[in-house]
Amino acid sequence: MYIKKQAPYCTWPKPDLSLPQASRSIQEATETYKERMEIQNLHPRELHREVERSRLLNEINHQVRSTLDLDEVLQSACLLLGETFNCSRVSILVNESEAGDWLITRGEYKTDDYTSQLGSRVPLADNPHLHQLMSQAEPLAVTRFLEFPGLGEETLQLVQGLGIKSMLAIATSYQGKVNGIIGLHQCDREREWSQWEQDLLEGVASQLAIAINQAQLYSATRAAAQRESLLRLITNQIRSTLDLNTVLKTAVRGVRELLNTDRVVIYRFLENWAGEIVVEDLRVPWPPILGGIVADNCFKTDHAELYKQGRVRAIDDIHKAGLNTCHAEFLDKLQVKANLIVPIAMPDHLWGLLIAHECHSTRHWTQGEIELLEQLGHQMAIAISQAELYQKVQDSAAQYQAQAEQLTATIQELKATQQQLIQSEKLSSLGQLVAGVAHEINNANNFVHANLFYVQEYVEALKKAVDIYELAASEIPPEIEELNEEVDLDYIRSDSPNLIGSMQQGSDRIRKIVQNLRNFSRLDEAGAKPVNLSEGLESSLSMLQHRFSPELKIHKHYHAKARVECHPAQINQVFFNLIDNALDAIASNPDTEGELTLSICEPYPNWVSISIKDNGPGISPEIQDQIFNPFFTTKPVGKGTGLGLSLCYQIIVKGHNGKIRCISEGQGTEFIVELPIKMGEEK
């Protein structure tokens, strides 16, 4: 005798059964004394079965009452059924299709390494056992499942893949409507299912039917609330931000999660109805298509007109929707099996499409899903319209700002140019003055220098005459003796060559200084010409010799012999400025013995590199990017104009197509000037 109840709660007596704590609520709800007496008179085996049945139903009932999460309830139920029936697999399929043409596996328990079917969709077509289950109230027990009549080829392959040998299944029905199927699989052997097992499964089915119905009602209510929440979120974002990308990303992410689909994209039309995926949200393992230009050659102007008028297209199966071959192949390339498309239409043009892709299988789109996407399409159009208007304002503001910045930069550049012209004019005037003074000094020195040779000859002749007279005279006249005592004629005779030699050295020094001045100013060489850069370095160095301290060590490494085509006066001015700055840096660090290193080499073919390096305190990284800016200086007021390095940059980079850079890490600074051997060449 088996007791079966259709109510969701089973009541059993408490006396003498020692049932688990989980069953006490059922015992306390015992309805009649007659039922208690019937159970007390059961055979021990039958009593055990009834206790087991009570425990199982009570556990499932507890899960139903403790949560509205359908997956959690079904997983717990599968686990309890698997342990109770000691079978290979328990699967619970739920009817989520409005058309009722497929079921989805929402709960599963399995042992060993049997194949899982959790999450897979099972079509009713080609599955006669599912049709039979949905048309009857009692369980279906099959010992040899592969021999079940009417199984199609695809179903047989699926059954073999799952390894099912025997099956016990029953449909769950609520208020006359089937909402799921419970299937018990035996995979390791063929199994005869007892009547007690069938009755037990039937009792579980009544419980789960209620649970599935409650969860579906809750899910529908929650989905509606989520749709409203998503619409509210998009609307609030449109109001709170004008960042179009943020709004679009929020929309596609929310739609994909809410619809539980594989990919959601926003497709923007370009010229000739080509399109670009501008925003995408997808689920692994489906590949991204974001950023690619997608040309749908099958998209015609009449389609655009339909979408512009508000057309919404829900395609459950791209191969059964009557699409032309061209368009179906295009969707195949994107791995799409079903899609839902709504327009993003502006008042005067079709901006793009909001599209949901189902990639792993076909899908029936519900009316609620269609309406949600349609509403979001309208919201996207508003967001895009506002963002485009805002972008126009931003572009105009940016344009005006750029014009203002350009005007400021132009004024600054004019000011710098004016100052540089003044500085250049001063240097030019100074150069002319130096050249003039050097010329006059040189003219005067030439007289001295040219006559020193004759002075030396005259002195030698006089000395010789005096010597002859001294030998020829018998006695020295008193006048000569007196003169000798006054001027020491012997000393004059011995020292006169030294005196003339000193005058010769002084004249040579004057000539060298004048030559250095002329080399530095180079006023007679205004045009570009090949020059030896080491001469320029030496002349610049000599111009600053008065600043050398006795302790200063100068290292010279001139390894380049090529003559460089340049404007010599300008290049010499660069060398002068850089050496002058190096001497300033060395002087600012009096505790360290000063060192100045000058180098010339050829690091690249047809290029010459000049290095001027000091061991001063260095330049901090924070200001190294500013040192070539006009008027930037770290020297005290009155000590520098901030134009020296700026002028160097103008001469080297803009005047000679060269490069100038600064290297300063900790102590010491090195300026490297790179010049092409031929002006206009590039590295």
C-alpha positions in Angstrom: 0.0 0.0 0.0 1.4 3.4 -1.1 0.1 6.7 0.1 0.2 9.5 -2.5 -0.9 13.1 -1.8 -1.3 15.9 -4.4 -0.9 18.7 -1.8 2.5 20.4 -1.6 2.8 19.5 2.1 2.8 15.8 3.4 1.7 15.0 7.0 3.0 12.1 8.9 2.7 11.1 12.6 5.4 11.6 15.1 5.0 8.7 17.5 7.6 5.9 17.5 9.1 6.8 14.1 12.2 8.8 15.2 12.1 10.9 12.0 14.7 13.6 11.3 14.3 17.1 12.5 13.4 18.3 9.0 10.3 16.1 9.1 8.8 17.4 12.3 6.8 20.1 10.7 5.1 17.5 8.6 4.5 15.3 11.6 3.0 18.2 13.6 0.6 18.8 10.7 -1.0 15.2 10.8 -4.6 15.4 9.8 -6.3 12.3 11.1 -5.8 9.5 13.6 -6.7 7.0 10.9 -3.6 7.9 8.8 -1.4 7.5 11.9 -2.8 4.1 12.5 -2.3 3.0 8.9 1.3 4.0 9.0 1.9 2.2 12.3 0.6 -1.0 10.7 2.9 -0.9 7.6 5.5 -3.5 6.9 9.0 -2.3 8.0 10.2 -2.1 4.4 7.1 -0.2 3.3 7.5 2.0 6.4 11.1 2.8 5.4 10.0 3.8 2.0 7.3 6.0 3.3 9.8 7.7 5.6 12.2 8.1 2.7 9.4 9.6 0.6 8.4 11.9 3.4 12.0 13.0 3.9 12.5 13.7 0.2 9.3 15.6 -0.2 9.9 17.6 2.9 13.5 18.5 1.8 12.2 19.7 -1.6 9.3 21.5 0.0 11.8 23.2 2.3 13.9 24.3 -0.7 10.8 25.7 -2.4 9.9 27.7 0.7 13.4 29.0 1.4 14.2 30.5 -2.0 12.7 31.8 -5.2 15.9 31.0 -7.2 14.7 28.3 -9.6 18.2 27.1 -10.4 19.0 26.6 -6.7 15.8 24.7 -6.1 16.3 22.5 -9.1 19.9 21.7 -8.3 19.0 20.7 -4.8 16.2 18.6 -6.1 18.4 16.8 -8.6 21.0 16.1 -5.8 18.3 14.7 -3.5 16.8 12.6 -6.3 20.2 11.3 -7.4 21.1 10.2 -3.9 17.7 8.7 -3.3 17.3 6.8 -6.5 21.1 6.0 -6.8 21.0 6.7 -10.6 23.6 8.0 -13.0 22.0 11.4 -13.9 19.1 13.5 -12.9 18.0 16.3 -15.3 15.2 18.7 -14.9 14.0 20.4 -18.0 11.9 23.6 -17.9 9.5 24.9 -20.5 10.6 28.5 -21.1 9.4 28.7 -24.8 6.3 30.7 -25.4 5.6 28.6 -28.5 6.3 25.4 -26.4 8.7 23.9 -29.0 11.7 23.4 -26.8 12.8 22.8 -23.2 16.0 23.9 -21.4 18.0 21.9 -18.9 18.0 24.1 -15.7 19.0 21.5 -13.1 21.3 18.4 -13.2 23.0 15.8 -11.0 25.4 13.2 -12.4 28.0 10.7 -11.2 31.3 9.7 -12.7 32.4 11.4 -16.0 29.0 11.2 -17.8 28.3 14.0 -20.3 26.5 17.0 -18.8 23.5 18.4 -20.6 23.0 21.3 -18.2 22.0 24.5 -20.0 21.3 22.7 -23.3 18.1 23.3 -25.2 16.1 20.2 -26.1 13.6 20.6 -29.0 10.3 18.7 -28.8 10.5 17.8 -32.4 12.1 14.3 -33.1 11.6 13.4 -29.4 8.4 11.2 -29.1 9.1 10.3 -25.5 8.8 14.0 -24.6 5.5 14.3 -26.4 4.2 11.2 -24.5 5.3 12.6 -21.2 3.6 16.0 -21.8 0.4 14.2 -22.7 0.1 12.0 -19.6 0.0 12.6 -15.9 1.8 9.4 -14.8 5.6 8.7 -15.1 7.2 7.1 -18.1 9.5 4.2 -17.2 11.7 2.9 -20.0 14.2 0.0 -19.4 15.7 0.0 -22.9 15.7 3.6 -23.9 17.5 3.2 -27.2 14.6 1.0 -28.4 11.9 3.6 -27.6 9.8 3.8 -30.8 10.0 6.9 -33.0 13.3 8.4 -31.9 14.9 10.4 -34.7 18.4 10.2 -35.9 19.6 13.4 -34.0 17.9 12.2 -30.8 19.5 8.8 -31.0 22.9 10.4 -31.4 22.2 12.7 -28.4 21.1 9.7 -26.3 24.2 7.7 -27.2 26.3 10.7 -26.4 24.7 11.0 -23.0 25.0 7.2 -22.5 21.4 6.7 -21.4 20.4 3.0 -21.1 17.3 3.4 -19.0 15.0 6.3 -18.1 12.3 7.2 -15.6 10.7 10.6 -16.3 7.6 12.6 -15.5 6.2 15.9 -16.6 5.5 18.6 -14.0 2.2 20.2 -14.5 0.6 23.2 -12.8 -3.1 24.0 -13.4 -3.2 21.7 -16.4 -0.1 23.2 -18.1 3.2 21.3 -18.4 6.0 23.5 -17.2 8.9 21.0 -17.0 10.1 17.4 -17.1 12.1 15.4 -14.5 14.3 12.7 -16.0 16.3 10.0 -14.2 18.9 8.3 -16.3 20.7 5.0 -15.7 23.9 4.9 -17.8 25.9 2.0 -16.5 23.2 -0.7 -16.9 19.6 -1.4 -17.9 17.3 -0.8 -15.0 13.7 -1.8 -14.1 12.0 1.0 -12.3 9.8 -0.1 -9.4 6.3 1.2 -8.8 7.5 2.7 -5.6 10.1 4.7 -7.5 7.5 5.8 -10.0 5.1 6.9 -7.2 7.9 8.7 -5.4 8.9 10.6 -8.6 5.2 11.5 -9.1 5.1 13.0 -5.6 8.2 15.0 -6.3 6.8 16.2 -9.6 3.8 17.8 -7.9 6.1 19.7 -5.6 8.4 20.9 -8.3 5.6 21.9 -10.5 4.6 24.4 -7.9 8.2 25.5 -7.5 8.7 26.0 -11.2 5.5 28.0 -11.5 6.4 30.2 -8.5 9.9 30.8 -9.8 8.6 31.6 -13.3 6.1 34.1 -12.0 8.8 35.6 -9.9 11.2 35.6 -12.8 8.6 37.3 -15.0 8.0 39.9 -12.3 11.7 40.4 -11.8 12.3 40.7 -15.6 9.7 43.4 -15.8 11.2 45.2 -12.9 14.7 44.8 -14.5 13.4 46.2 -17.8 11.9 49.2 -16.0 15.2 49.6 -14.0 17.3 49.4 -17.1 15.1 52.0 -18.9 15.2 54.2 -15.8 19.1 53.8 -15.7 19.5 54.7 -19.3 17.1 57.7 -18.9 19.0 58.9 -15.8 22.3 58.6 -17.6 21.0 60.6 -20.5 20.0 63.3 -18.1 23.2 63.1 -16.0 25.9 62.8 -18.6 26.5 63.8 -22.2 29.2 61.2 -22.7 27.6 59.2 -25.5 30.0 56.3 -25.2 29.1 55.8 -21.5 25.4 55.7 -22.3 25.8 53.3 -25.2 28.1 50.9 -23.2 25.6 50.9 -20.3 22.8 50.1 -22.7 24.4 47.2 -24.5 25.7 45.6 -21.2 22.3 45.9 -19.6 20.4 44.5 -22.6 22.7 41.5 -22.9 22.5 40.6 -19.2 18.7 41.2 -19.1 18.0 39.2 -22.3 20.7 36.6 -21.4 21.9 36.6 -25.0 25.3 36.1 -26.5 26.1 39.5 -28.1 24.5 42.9 -28.2 25.9 45.6 -30.5 25.1 49.1 -31.7 25.6 49.3 -35.5 26.2 52.8 -37.0 25.6 53.4 -40.7 28.3 55.0 -42.8 28.3 55.8 -46.5 26.7 53.4 -49.0 25.0 51.6 -46.1 28.2 50.1 -44.9 28.3 50.1 -41.1 30.6 50.1 -38.1 30.1 48.3 -34.8 30.7 51.2 -32.3 29.7 49.5 -29.0 29.6 45.8 -28.1 29.0 43.5 -25.1 29.4 39.8 -25.6 29.7 36.5 -23.7 32.6 34.1 -24.0 33.4 32.2 -26.3 31.8 34.3 -29.0 34.3 36.4 -30.9 34.1 40.2 -30.8 33.3 42.2 -34.0 33.8 45.6 -32.5 35.5 48.3 -34.6 35.3 46.4 -37.9 33.7 48.1 -40.9 30.9 45.7 -41.9 29.5 46.0 -45.4 26.2 44.3 -45.8 25.8 44.2 -49.6 22.3 42.9 -49.1 21.1 45.9 -47.2 18.9 48.0 -49.6 17.5 51.5 -49.4 14.0 50.2 -49.0 15.1 48.4 -45.8 16.5 51.6 -44.5 13.2 53.3 -45.1 11.3 50.6 -43.2 13.7 50.9 -40.2 13.4 54.7 -40.4 9.6 54.3 -40.1 10.1 52.2 -36.9 10.4 48.7 -38.2 11.4 46.1 -35.6 12.6 42.7 -36.8 12.7 39.6 -34.6 14.4 36.6 -36.4 14.1 33.4 -34.5 16.1 31.4 -37.0 18.0 33.1 -39.8 17.7 30.0 -42.0 13.9 29.8 -41.6 13.0 33.5 -41.7 12.8 33.8 -45.5 16.0 35.8 -45.7 17.7 35.9 -49.0 20.9 33.8 -49.3 23.2 36.8 -49.4 21.9 38.2 -46.1 21.8 34.8 -44.4 25.5 34.2 -45.4 26.4 37.6 -44.0 24.9 36.7 -40.6 26.6 33.3 -40.7 29.9 35.0 -41.0 29.1 36.8 -37.7 28.1 33.3 -36.2 24.5 34.6 -35.7 21.6 32.1 -35.5 18.9 34.4 -34.3 18.7 38.2 -33.8 16.5 41.0 -32.7 16.9 44.4 -34.5 15.4 47.8 -33.6 16.2 51.1 -35.3 18.0 54.1 -33.8 16.2 56.7 -35.9 16.7 60.4 -35.9 14.0 62.8 -37.2 15.9 63.2 -40.5 17.9 60.1 -40.9 18.5 56.5 -39.8 21.5 56.7 -37.4 22.0 53.0 -36.8 20.6 49.8 -35.3 20.4 48.2 -31.8 20.9 44.4 -32.3 20.8 41.4 -30.0 22.6 38.3 -31.3 21.9 34.7 -30.3 24.9 32.7 -31.5 24.7 29.2 -29.9 21.2 28.3 -31.0 18.0 29.6 -32.5 15.7 31.6 -30.2 12.1 32.7 -29.9 12.0 36.4 -28.9 9.2 37.2 -26.6 7.0 40.3 -26.9 8.4 41.7 -23.7 11.9 41.4 -25.1 10.9 43.1 -28.3 9.2 46.0 -26.5 12.2 46.5 -24.2 14.6 46.7 -27.1 12.3 49.0 -29.0 12.0 51.4 -26.0 15.8 51.4 -25.7 16.1 52.2 -29.3 14.1 55.4 -28.8 16.2 56.2 -25.7 19.4 55.7 -27.7 18.1 58.1 -30.4 17.5 60.8 -27.7 20.9 60.2 -26.2 22.7 60.4 -29.5 20.8 63.5 -30.5 21.7 65.3 -27.3 25.3 64.1 -27.5 25.7 65.3 -31.1 24.3 68.7 -30.1 26.7 68.8 -27.1 29.6 67.7 -29.3 28.9 70.6 -31.7 28.9 73.0 -28.8 32.2 71.4 -27.5 33.7 71.5 -31.0 32.9 75.2 -31.4 34.2 75.9 -27.9 37.4 73.9 -28.7 37.8 75.8 -32.0 37.5 79.1 -30.3 39.9 78.0 -27.6 42.4 76.7 -30.1 42.2 80.0 -32.0 42.7 81.9 -28.7 45.7 79.7 -27.9 47.1 80.1 -31.4 46.8 83.8 -31.1 48.5 83.7 -27.7 51.2 81.5 -29.1 51.6 83.8 -32.1 52.0 86.8 -29.9 54.5 85.0 -27.7 56.4 83.9 -30.8 56.4 87.4 -32.2 57.7 88.7 -28.9 60.4 86.1 -28.8 61.3 86.8 -32.4 61.5 90.5 -31.6 63.7 89.9 -28.6 65.9 87.5 -30.6 66.1 90.0 -33.4 67.2 92.7 -30.9 69.6 90.2 -29.4 70.9 89.3 -32.9 71.2 92.9 -33.8 73.1 93.6 -30.6 75.4 90.6 -31.3 75.8 91.8 -34.9 76.6 95.3 -33.7 79.0 93.9 -31.2 80.5 91.7 -33.9 81.0 94.8 -36.1 82.5 96.7 -33.2 84.8 93.8 -32.4 85.8 93.4 -36.0 86.4 97.2 -36.3 88.5 97.3 -33.1 90.3 94.2 -34.2 91.1 95.7 -37.6 92.4 98.9 -36.0 94.5 97.0 -33.4 95.8 94.8 -36.2 96.8 97.8 -38.3 98.7 99.3 -35.4 100.2 96.0 -34.4 101.3 95.4 -38.0 103.6 98.4 -37.7 105.1 97.1 -34.5 105.3 93.5 -35.7 106.8 94.5 -39.1 109.5 96.8 -37.5 110.6 94.4 -34.7 112.7 92.5 -37.3 114.6 95.7 -38.2 114.9 96.8 -34.6 116.6 93.5 -33.8 119.0 93.9 -36.8 119.7 97.5 -35.7 120.4 96.5 -32.2 122.7 93.6 -33.3 124.6 96.0 -35.6 125.0 98.5 -32.7 126.2 95.8 -30.4 128.8 94.7 -32.9 130.0 98.2 -33.5 130.4 98.8 -29.8 132.3 95.6 -29.4 134.7 96.6 -32.3 135.1 100.1 -30.8 135.8 98.6 -27.4 138.5 96.4 -28.8 140.1 99.1 -30.8 140.2 101.8 -28.1 143.3 102.0 -25.8 141.2 103.4 -23.0 137.6 104.1 -22.4 136.6 107.8 -22.5 135.4 109.2 -19.2 132.0 110.0 -20.7 131.5 106.4 -21.6 132.5 105.3 -18.1 130.1 107.7 -16.6 127.3 106.5 -18.9 128.1 102.9 -18.1 127.7 103.6 -14.5 124.3 105.2 -15.1 122.7 102.7 -17.4 124.8 99.5 -17.1 125.7 99.2 -20.8 126.8 95.6 -20.3 123.3 94.6 -19.0 121.6 96.5 -21.9 123.8 94.6 -24.4 123.0 91.2 -22.8 119.2 91.9 -22.2 118.3 93.6 -25.5 117.6 90.2 -27.3 115.3 89.2 -24.5 113.5 92.5 -24.7 113.0 92.3 -28.4 111.8 88.6 -28.0 109.2 89.7 -25.5 108.0 92.4 -27.8 107.8 89.8 -30.6 105.7 87.4 -28.4 103.4 90.3 -27.4 102.9 91.2 -31.0 102.2 87.6 -31.9 99.7 87.4 -29.1 97.9 90.5 -30.3 97.8 89.0 -33.8 96.3 85.7 -32.5 93.6 87.5 -30.4 92.7 89.6 -33.4 92.5 86.4 -35.5 90.2 84.8 -33.0 88.0 87.8 -32.9 87.7 87.7 -36.7 87.1 84.0 -36.7 84.4 84.4 -34.0 82.6 87.3 -35.7 82.9 85.9 -39.3 81.3 89.0 -40.7 83.0 88.4 -44.0 81.3 84.9 -44.2 77.5 85.7 -44.0 76.6 82.8 -46.3 76.9 79.1 -45.6 80.3 77.5 -46.3 82.2 74.4 -45.2 84.2 75.0 -42.0 86.2 73.1 -39.5 84.1 73.1 -36.3 87.1 72.7 -34.1 88.3 76.1 -35.1 84.9 77.6 -34.1 85.2 75.8 -30.7 88.7 77.1 -30.2 87.8 80.7 -31.1 84.8 80.6 -28.8 86.9 79.2 -26.1 89.5 81.9 -26.5 86.8 84.6 -26.3 86.0 83.3 -22.8 89.5 82.7 -21.6 89.3 85.6 -19.2 86.7 83.6 -17.2 88.9 80.6 -16.7 89.9 79.9 -13.1 93.4 78.6 -12.5 92.0 75.2 -11.3 89.8 74.7 -14.5 90.7 71.6 -16.4 89.8 71.6 -20.1 89.6 68.2 -22.0 89.5 68.3 -25.8 88.5 65.3 -28.0 88.4 66.4 -31.6 87.9 63.2 -33.7 85.9 64.5 -36.7 87.9 65.8 -39.7 84.9 66.5 -42.0 84.1 70.1 -42.8 80.5 71.0 -42.0 78.5 73.3 -44.3 77.0 76.0 -42.0 76.8 79.7 -41.2 80.0 80.0 -39.2 79.2 83.1 -37.2 75.9 81.6 -36.0 77.5 78.3 -35.1 80.2 80.1 -33.2 77.5 82.0 -31.3 76.0 78.7 -30.3 79.4 77.4 -29.1 80.0 80.7 -27.2 76.6 80.5 -25.4 77.0 76.8 -24.5 80.5 77.3 -23.1 79.5 80.4 -21.3 76.6 78.5 -19.6 79.0 75.7 -18.7 81.4 78.1 -17.1 78.5 79.6 -15.1 77.5 76.1 -13.9 81.1 75.3 -12.9 81.4 78.6 -11.1 78.1 77.9 -9.1 79.8 74.8 -7.6 83.0 76.2 -6.1 83.6 73.2 -3.9 84.3 71.0 -6.9 87.3 71.3 -9.2 85.9 72.5 -12.5 86.1 70.4 -15.6 85.1 71.3 -19.1 85.0 68.7 -21.8 84.8 69.5 -25.5 84.2 66.7 -28.0 83.6 66.4 -31.8 82.8 63.1 -33.5 80.9 61.6 -36.4 78.2 59.3 -34.8 76.3 58.8 -38.1 77.2 58.9 -41.7 77.3 62.5 -43.0 76.6 63.9 -39.5 78.9 65.6 -36.9 78.2 65.7 -33.2 79.6 68.4 -30.9 79.5 67.8 -27.1 80.0 70.5 -24.5 80.0 69.0 -21.0 80.6 70.4 -17.5 80.7 69.0 -14.0 78.4 71.6 -12.5 75.4 70.9 -10.3 73.2 69.8 -13.3 69.7 70.6 -14.4 66.7 69.1 -12.6 64.4 66.9 -14.7 61.4 69.1 -13.9 62.8 72.0 -16.0 64.8 70.2 -18.7 61.8 70.4 -21.1 61.6 74.2 -20.6 65.2 75.2 -21.1 64.9 75.9 -24.8 61.7 78.1 -24.3 62.2 81.8 -24.9 62.7 83.9 -21.7 63.1 80.8 -19.5 66.1 81.2 -17.2 67.2 79.9 -13.8 69.7 82.7 -13.4 69.0 85.6 -11.0 67.3 88.8 -12.3 69.8 90.8 -14.3 72.1 87.8 -14.9 70.3 86.3 -17.8 67.7 87.1 -20.5 66.5 83.5 -21.1 67.3 83.9 -24.8 70.7 82.1 -25.0 69.5 78.5 -25.3 66.4 79.6 -27.2 68.7 81.3 -29.8 70.8 78.1 -29.9 67.7 76.1 -30.6 66.6 78.4 -33.4 70.1 78.4 -35.0 70.6 74.6 -34.8 67.2 73.2 -35.4 65.5 75.8 -37.7 68.6 77.4 -39.2 70.7 74.3 -39.9 68.2 71.4 -39.8 70.1 69.9 -36.9 69.4 68.7 -33.4 70.3 69.9 -29.9 69.6 68.1 -26.7 70.4 68.2 -23.0 71.6 65.3 -20.9 71.7 65.9 -17.1 71.4 63.1 -14.6 72.4 64.2 -11.2 75.7 66.1 -11.3 76.9 67.7 -14.6 75.3 68.7 -17.8 76.0 67.8 -21.4 74.7 69.6 -24.4 74.9 67.7 -27.7 74.6 69.5 -31.0 74.2 67.4 -34.1 74.7 69.0 -37.6 74.5 67.5 -41.0 77.6 67.8 -43.1 75.4 69.1 -45.9 72.7 71.6 -44.8 69.2 70.2 -45.5 70.2 66.5 -45.0 68.1 64.4 -42.7 69.3 61.6 -40.3 
